[in-house]
Amino acid sequence: MLAWVLLGFGLERLWSLPFPSSEVLSVGGRALWALGAVAVFWAQFEFWKHKTTDGHTEPTTALITRGPFRLSRNPVYLGFAAAMVGAAVVYKSLYAVILAIPVMVAIHRLTVVPEEVYLEREFGETYRDYKRRVRRWL
């Protein structure tokens, strides 16, 4: 995700696209950036509190359904996306905003869907019940 925002900023330096400028957009971008960061850190705290991993190299030992996981099954990815789009708006990079779309599609297909298969296999009916109660994104 960071790579796409950096690519967007790089493209912006090479060939700038017009970006609307307003105090409302600036404040909205900062708020989105902050909310995204809060979501990521809150989710990371829940991983730490439940002594489980957020990575893909170690087995998941706990299904977290509290904190930001009450609102979204993917608060880390959602938070990163919000923070990156917020940063793109603050720094007026239309490229970075546009690049968010294919990046989120790729994350959905290459990471989220396989993670859901893994979690369903590991936690069975408990995870299926969680999926029925909590949306994938928001």
C-alpha positions as MATLAB code, in Angstrom:
seq = 'MLAWVLLGFGLERLWSLPFPSSEVLSVGGRALWALGAVAVFWAQFEFWKHKTTDGHTEPTTALITRGPFRLSRNPVYLGFAAAMVGAAVVYKSLYAVILAIPVMVAIHRLTVVPEEVYLEREFGETYRDYKRRVRRWL';
ca = [
       0.000    0.000    0.000;
       2.824    2.356    0.781;
       4.353    1.557   -2.608;
       1.234    2.738   -4.455;
       1.122    6.037   -2.614;
       4.822    6.608   -3.271;
       4.299    5.728   -6.933;
       1.409    8.183   -7.036;
       3.527   10.929   -5.515;
       6.328   10.120   -7.961;
       3.977   10.314  -10.938;
       2.648   13.589   -9.565;
       6.149   15.061   -9.623;
       6.702   13.898  -13.220;
       3.366   14.937  -14.644;
       1.019   16.777  -12.360;
      -2.730   16.336  -12.629;
      -5.118   19.037  -11.416;
      -6.444   18.376   -7.923;
      -9.212   20.447   -6.349;
      -7.979   22.549   -3.485;
     -10.196   23.427   -0.551;
     -10.045   23.588    3.203;
     -12.824   20.969    3.388;
     -10.762   18.500    1.326;
      -7.669   19.203    3.397;
      -9.494   18.661    6.695;
     -11.254   15.582    5.299;
      -7.952   14.129    4.103;
      -6.323   14.692    7.491;
      -9.297   13.125    9.262;
      -9.228   10.100    6.949;
      -5.484    9.777    7.471;
      -5.887    9.920   11.259;
      -8.851    7.513   11.350;
      -6.925    5.052    9.225;
      -3.918    5.213   11.535;
      -6.124    4.750   14.606;
      -7.792    1.692   13.027;
      -4.418    0.099   12.232;
      -2.938    0.719   15.678;
      -6.127   -0.376   17.445;
      -6.200   -3.611   15.445;
      -2.493   -4.204   16.140;
      -3.157   -3.701   19.851;
      -5.896   -6.361   19.671;
      -3.487   -8.793   17.995;
      -0.971   -8.156   20.764;
      -3.599   -8.404   23.516;
      -4.855  -11.755   22.203;
      -1.286  -13.013   21.653;
      -1.849  -13.842   18.013;
      -0.173  -12.794   14.815;
      -1.139  -10.286   12.192;
       1.323  -11.773    9.737;
       1.055  -14.537    7.226;
       4.096  -16.505    8.333;
       2.754  -17.815   11.647;
      -0.511  -19.575   12.465;
      -3.402  -17.531   13.808;
      -4.087  -18.677   17.361;
      -7.141  -16.557   18.181;
     -10.135  -15.206   16.322;
     -10.465  -11.568   17.337;
     -14.000  -10.204   17.273;
     -13.585   -7.189   19.567;
     -12.325   -3.675   19.110;
     -12.213   -2.626   15.458;
     -12.994   -6.220   14.455;
     -16.579   -5.590   15.641;
     -16.962   -3.103   12.793;
     -14.934   -4.727   10.012;
     -13.337   -8.106    9.445;
     -10.384   -6.273    7.871;
      -9.671   -3.142    9.917;
      -5.931   -3.225    9.176;
      -6.358   -3.173    5.384;
      -9.213   -0.703    5.675;
      -7.147    1.514    7.969;
      -4.120    1.444    5.674;
      -6.319    2.295    2.689;
      -7.974    5.179    4.557;
      -4.625    6.537    5.755;
      -3.075    6.328    2.303;
      -6.042    7.947    0.549;
      -6.118   10.612    3.258;
      -2.422   11.313    2.704;
      -2.996   11.431   -1.062;
      -5.753   14.009   -0.585;
      -3.683   16.112    1.824;
      -0.746   16.135   -0.594;
      -3.058   16.563   -3.608;
      -1.977   13.483   -5.542;
      -4.755   12.355   -7.834;
      -2.524    9.512   -9.024;
      -2.288    8.106   -5.482;
      -6.067    8.349   -5.052;
      -6.663    6.557   -8.369;
      -4.036    3.880   -7.667;
      -5.872    2.991   -4.444;
      -8.560    1.236   -6.468;
      -6.448   -1.475   -8.159;
      -4.404   -1.907   -4.984;
      -7.521   -2.590   -2.900;
      -8.861   -4.967   -5.567;
      -5.533   -6.833   -5.484;
      -5.492   -6.959   -1.677;
      -9.046   -8.255   -1.695;
      -8.341  -11.014   -4.190;
      -4.796  -11.974   -3.206;
      -4.942  -11.548    0.566;
      -8.430  -11.160    2.040;
     -10.133  -14.039    0.217;
      -7.323  -16.546    1.004;
      -7.260  -15.340    4.624;
     -10.988  -15.973    4.922;
     -10.569  -19.519    3.588;
      -7.786  -20.115    6.114;
      -9.777  -18.668    9.040;
     -12.850  -20.705    8.148;
     -10.746  -23.854    8.062;
      -9.097  -22.983   11.406;
     -12.138  -21.733   13.336;
     -15.068  -23.385   11.533;
     -18.541  -22.401   12.661;
     -17.209  -19.714   14.998;
     -15.726  -17.888   12.008;
     -18.818  -18.467    9.844;
     -20.942  -16.926   12.608;
     -18.551  -13.972   12.802;
     -18.813  -13.538    9.006;
     -22.599  -13.394    9.290;
     -22.421  -10.685   11.979;
     -19.595   -8.464   10.691;
     -19.100   -7.067    7.213;
     -15.909   -7.708    5.314;
     -15.141   -3.993    4.980;
     -17.721   -1.669    6.543;
];
